[in-house]
Structures are given as C-alpha cells and as structure tokens.
C-alpha cells in the first residue's frame, strides 16, 4: 500500500471513529448527534487540539467542543483531564454533551439554551447567544440536508 493510500485510509477511519463519538455521546445524553457535531463544527471546525485563551475572564476553552476551564475541577473528579480532552475525541465529545445536557436540564431544550453553551445564560449576552444559536442551527440543518442526500445516493448505488 502506498503512503498516500495509507493516509487516506487512516483519515477515513478517523472520521468514522469521530462519527461514532457523536453517536455514542448523543445516545448517552439524549442529544442529537448532529447537534453535537454542529456545535463542534461551530466551535473548532472539528479540531481536537483547538485551544482558545482569548476569554476576558482568563479561562480557556479546549478541544473540538471548546470545553471551558471553569468545568475542569468537576471534570477532574470524573477522571477527565485537560490532556484527555485534547487527545481523545470521544472524551471531548462526551464532555461537550455533558455540558449541554446540564444546560438542557436547568433551562429546558431550546435553541436559546444551545446558545448558552457558548455565551452563558446572562440576559446581557442575549444577542451573542442568539447569533451563536442561529449559526449552530444553520450547520445542523445543513448536516441534515447532507444526510438526506447521502441516503438518496445510497438507494441508487451500484451493488
């Protein structure tokens, strides 16, 4: 096998493994895997090693789900470390699902609550929250449209 073929194959398996992470976390927390993936796309474009240190409150956001460091103390009690978030796809995705699930339990399931994932619940951040939620919703709808197209193509695939 040529090195280029090996790289393409590795990328395919990596994508499949990552897709499984969204499915597994979605089932575990009762959240649409497509919604979790939409948040990861919005937050980091699916970049597991993404780090944002530009927060005004001097916290940082890590991994593709951009988990804020305010959660690190509680996460460490659950065996989740910053290093694991930055190196394990499924740990990162499951942690993002855990954060969103907590918001859904506290504030209800809505696009406004999805916006809280990024901007928090403060009334002063309503515009930021709404803009974020709209962008995630657009990504979510695009993912659903693509899934429908993929399903249609599969119907006519040569077998």
N, C-alpha and C positions, 0 to 999 in steps of 0.2 A: 504494500500500500504506500502510495506517495505521501510525503509530508503534508501537502495541501489537502489531500483527501482525508487524512487523519485529523487535521484541524477542523475541516467542515463537519466531520462525523462527531468530533468532540463538542463542537458548538451545538449541534442538533441535540445530543444527549443532555447538554447543559440546559438548553431551552426546555426540553421535556421535563427534566428534574425540577426546574423552576416552576413550570406549569403545575406539576404535582404539588408543590409547596402551596400555591394559591388554592388548589382544590382541597387539600388536606386541612389547611387553616380555615378555609371557608366553611367546611363541614363542621369542624370542631367548635367554631364560634357562631354558627348560624348566620354567616355573612356571605353574600355572593362573591365567589372567587373573582368574577370580572370586576366587581367594585374594588376589591383589594388590589388587583392588578392595576386598575385605573389610578388608584392613589399612588402606587409605586412608580407608575409612569410619570405622573404629575410631579411627584416629589424628587425623583432622581433619574428619570428615564431608565429605570431598572438597573441602576448602577449600585451593586452591592457594597462597594468600597466608598460610596459618597459620604463626605463629611462637610457639614456646614457649621462654621464657627462665627457667623456674622450676626447672631442674635443679640439684640440690645441688652438682654438680661444676662449675658455672658454664659448662657448654656450652649450646648452644641447638639446638633442633630446628626445621627449616624445611620448608615446602611441604606438600602434602597427604599425603605419605608420611612426614613428620616426620623427615627425614634429620638425624642428629646431626652437629654441627660437628666431632667427632673425625675424621670422614671428609674434611673439606674439603681438607686438604693433599694427600691422594692424589687426590681428585677434580679438583683444580686441574691436576694433571699430565695428566689425561684431558680437559682443556678444559671441565670442569663447574665453574661458579662458583655462589656463593650466589645471586647475582642471577638466573642462568638457572634455578636450582631453583625460585625464587619466581615466575617469569614464564612458564615453558614446561612445560605439562602433561606432555608425553612425556619430557622430560629428568628431571622429578621422578619419574615412574613408573618409568622405566628405571633410575634410580639406586636406588630402593627395591628393585627386582628384583635389582639387582647386590648390594646388601647382603644380601638374603635368600638369594640364590644362594651367596654366600660362607659364610653360616652353614650352609646345607644341605651344602656340600662339607666343612666342618670337623666338623659334629656329626651329620650324617645328616638325612634327611627325616622329620620328626615334628612333632606339634603342640607338643611341648616346644621344639623348635627355632624354630617360629613365635613362641613366647613370648619367645625370646631376642632377636627383632627389637626388642622394647620393653625388656625387663628384663635382657638380657645373660645370660651363662652361669653366673654365680656361684651356688653352692649356697645362699647366704644369701638369694637373691632367688627361690627356687623357688615360693613362694606367689604372688608377684606375677606371675611368668612363667606359672604355671598359670591364674591368673584371666584374664590377657590372652589367652592361647591359647584359653580357653573362650569368651570374648567374640568373638574373631575367628571361631572355628568356628561359633558361632551365626549370625553375619552371613553367613558362607559358605553355610551350609545354607539360610538364608532366600533368598539370591540364587539358589541352585539351584532352590528351590521356585518362585520367581517366574519363572525362565526356563522351567520346565516348563509353568506356567500360560500364559505368553505363547505358547509353542509350540502348546498345545492351542487357544487362541483363534484363532491363525493358521489352523489347519486348517478352521475354520468361518467364516472371514472372507468377506464378500460380495466377489465379484470381478467 
